[in-house]
Amino acid sequence: MDCQLAGGHSMQGPELQLGFTVNGQPMDSARGVMTKRGMQAGDMLVLTKPLGTGVLFAAHMALHADGRDVQAAIDMMLQSNAWAAELALGHGARACTDITGFGLLGHLLEMLDEQVSVQLIAEVIPALSGAREQLAAGVRSSMHEANAQALAALYVGADTGFEILVDPQTSGGLLVALPAGKADAYCQALHDAGYAEASIIGRAEPRGVAPVRLS
């Protein structure tokens, strides 16, 4: 009872591994479970935590990371998504997913259907301190290249923003789609609750040539 989900991670390897399936109860019994699908054209996308855990811990393993950046990443990972999810429900969120091993771009694509595409705003996508610098230096985590190869054809826009979008996350934040008129209030509520870097990062549009566009 009252167990919090701390995060998830995708792994592959030659050895046997043990996995668990955990069943829980909806936070809002009247509404039921909030699903990944349900985004509508005109909705805004809010990211509750910054990106970059994958590349920072790859740099840490190679002894290239600043210890202060690694500690900031750990602090972010320890911040629960529970209250962000409660606030999302309270602000009328239509769809939600967490950001883990497939990176922001991979999990965003799971939210889209044939009717909706998304325009992301490169300069407002939050990243952990040191993450973009490590990517620029060529550091990559183990799943990064597989994500990049799988997702490159589904994305158009500035090449400089692509790498952070496919960086695999551990205990990343939530990506929430909600009506445009409620996005600012949701972001402010997140800031008040301690999600200091929560940001509106994009907008849903009628389906275009590519599912995701970065401007």
C-alpha positions, 0 to 999 in steps of 0.5 A: 500500500502507498508504494510510490513508483520511483522510475523505470529503465529499459535494458538489454543483454545476454544474461537472464533478468527479472522483471516485475508487473505492479498493479495500482489504483487510479489517482482519480477514481471517477476519471480512471487511468490517464492514458498516453493517447488523447492529445488534441490539436491545439493542446500544449505539451509540458515537460516536468523535469529536465533531460540528460541523465543518460549522457551525464552518467555515461560521462560519469562512467568515463570520468568526464563528468563534473561531480556537481552535474552528477549530483544535480542529476541524482537529486532530480531522479529522486524527485517523485513524479507523483505530485506532478501527476496529481497536478496534471489531473487537477489541470485537465490533462488529456494524456501523459507519459513518463520519459525513460529509456526511449528518450523524450522523442520516443515516448512522445511518439507513443502519444501521437495518432494519425490525426496529431503531430507536434511542434517542439520549441528547441530553446525551451526544452530543459536539460540538466547542467552539463548534458548538452555540453557532454553531447556536443563533446561526443559522449553517448549512453548505451541506448542513444544510437539505437534511439537515434537510428529508430527515430530519425526518420520521424523527426524534422528540424534543427539537428542541434536539438535532436541529440538531447531528444533521444538521450535515454532517461532514468527516472525522468519526468512526465510529458503532459498534454493539456488544453492550451488555456490551462498550460500556464497554470499547470506550469506555475503549480509545478514550479510552486511544488518544486519542479523548478525547470518544468516548461511548456515545450511544444504544441499539438497540431493537425497531422503534418508531413512528420510526426515531430518538428523542432523549431 
